[in-house]
Amino acid sequence: MKFKIKLFGSTREAVGQKEAEVTFNHEPITVTELKSTLYTVYPALVSGAGYLVVAVNRKVADDTATVTSTDELALLPLVSGG
């Protein structure tokens, strides 16, 4: 199954495109599995790994959440403001 992940901010800059794609031979997968594979396929993301979150269907998901290839996925850098 192919998982498409929208990229924003520094994640888009690191990968050099608007969307990343990874393939798994099973689903559902956990957010942890997704991140691990993304970091392997796109090593430029590793430097910011501690500051990245995955949104599933427009809601931030924790690492134990499960996702399928039909979910809307996004990789977002954490931001803060004052």
N, C-alpha and C positions, 0 to 999 in steps of 0.2 A: 504494500500500500504506500502511496506517495502522500507525504505530508507537506503542505505548503505553509510557509511561515512568513508573514509580513514583517518587514524590518523598518525601524524608525530611528531617527537620530544617529547616535554613534554606531549603532549596529548596522545601519545602512551604509555608513561611511566605511566601516571595517570590511564589510563583505563586497562593497562596490556595486550593489544592486538593490532593488526594492523588495525582493522576495528571495527567500532561501527555500530549498527543497531537499528533503531527506526521505529515504525509503526504508521501510521496515517490512519484515515478512509476517508480522502479526499485528493485531490491534484488539483491544485498546492498548495504548502504551502510557507510561507515566510521564509526567513533566520532567522528572529526573532523567529518564531514558532519552527523551527528546533533546534536552540540553546537552547531555553527554555526546550524543551523535552530532549535534550541531557544532560543538567544539572540536570534534574530530574532523568533520568535513570542512569547516571554516575556522581554521586555527587562529585567525586574526581576532576572533571573538573571545578567546581565552583570557586576554589581558584585562577585560572588563567583566569577567564571569561573576565576580562577587557583587556586581551592581546591575545585573540583568534580571528581569522578571518575564514570565510568560503570561500573556493574557489569552484566555480561552473564551470565545464568544463574548468578547469585550469586557471580561471580568478577570482581574488578576487571580491566578491560580497558584496554590502552593505546590511544592515538589511532589507530593503524593497524589495529586489529582490525576485522573486518567483522561486521555483524549483519543479521539478517533480521527481518521482522515477527512471526515466531513465537517469537523469543527473549524471555526474561524480562529486561526492562531496568529499571535503576534509576539515578537521579541522586543521588549522595551527596556531602555536604560532607566534606572531610577533617577528621578529629578527631585530637587528640593528648592525651596524658595523662601523668601522672607516676607 
